[in-house]
Amino acid sequence: MDSLKRKEYHLTPKDENIQSDVVLLNGTPLKLTKSKKIPKLKPKIVDASSSSIKVAPHSIVFVQINNFNAPACAPPTK
């Protein structure tokens, strides 16, 4: 994947109802397959150079940023 792109996985309740039995992944209902397995999780591809990460109320967002250099997360050097 292009280093200027990022993958976002937005989990939200259906109809913005936090008591909903249905969870949406990027706006699509997340359902088990016929064999009761977790389906393939399809991310939303976003241009990382021109947009910030937006988190809707009552949601959880997972973001994959390629080639991200975070010195604070690096192991200590001697």
C-alpha positions as a printed Julia matrix, in Angstrom:
78×3 Matrix{Float64}:
   0.0     0.0    0.0
   1.14    3.52  -0.8
   2.81    5.27   2.18
   0.54    8.28   1.6
  -2.53    6.11   2.24
  -3.81    4.67   5.5
  -6.35    1.98   6.36
  -9.2     2.88   8.69
 -11.66    0.53  10.37
 -14.63    2.41  11.86
 -16.91    0.41  14.18
 -20.23    2.12  14.9
 -23.64    1.04  16.19
 -26.48    0.81  13.66
 -28.59    3.99  13.52
 -26.22    5.57  16.07
 -28.09    3.57  18.75
 -25.55    2.38  21.31
 -27.99   -0.35  22.38
 -28.18   -1.76  18.84
 -27.41   -5.46  18.31
 -25.85   -4.56  14.95
 -22.31   -3.22  14.61
 -21.27   -1.52  11.37
 -17.77   -1.72   9.93
 -17.26    1.36   7.76
 -21.03    1.61   7.36
 -21.65   -2.07   6.49
 -23.25   -4.5    8.98
 -20.67   -6.86  10.44
 -22.09  -10.4   10.33
 -20.65  -13.88  10.74
 -20.34  -15.95   7.57
 -22.62  -18.94   6.98
 -19.93  -21.13   8.57
 -19.96  -18.86  11.67
 -16.55  -17.32  10.93
 -15.54  -13.69  11.16
 -15.78  -12.12   7.68
 -12.88  -10.45   5.94
 -12.54   -6.97   7.41
 -12.4    -4.45   4.58
 -10.76   -1.13   5.49
 -11.57    2.32   4.24
  -8.5     3.58   2.32
  -7.81    7.24   3.07
  -5.34    9.77   1.66
  -3.22   10.37   4.77
  -1.6    13.49   3.39
  -4.78   15.52   3.15
  -7.13   14.36   5.9
  -7.12   13.95   9.64
  -8.51   10.91  11.46
 -12.15   11.55  12.29
 -13.88    9.59  15.06
 -17.67    9.71  15.24
 -19.45    9.74  18.62
 -20.07    6.26  20.08
 -17.55    4.65  17.74
 -14.2     2.87  17.82
 -11.6     3.45  15.11
  -8.55    1.34  14.31
  -6.01    2.91  11.94
  -3.07    1.32  10.13
  -0.41    3.83   9.13
   2.43    2.39   7.05
   6.02    3.54   7.51
   5.11    5.62  10.56
   8.15    6.62  12.6
   7.26    7.14  16.26
  10.48    7.65  18.26
   8.59    7.43  21.57
   7.55    3.86  20.69
  11.02    2.69  19.64
  13.06    0.45  21.95
  15.62    2.33  24.03
  19.07    2.68  22.52
  22.27    2.16  24.49
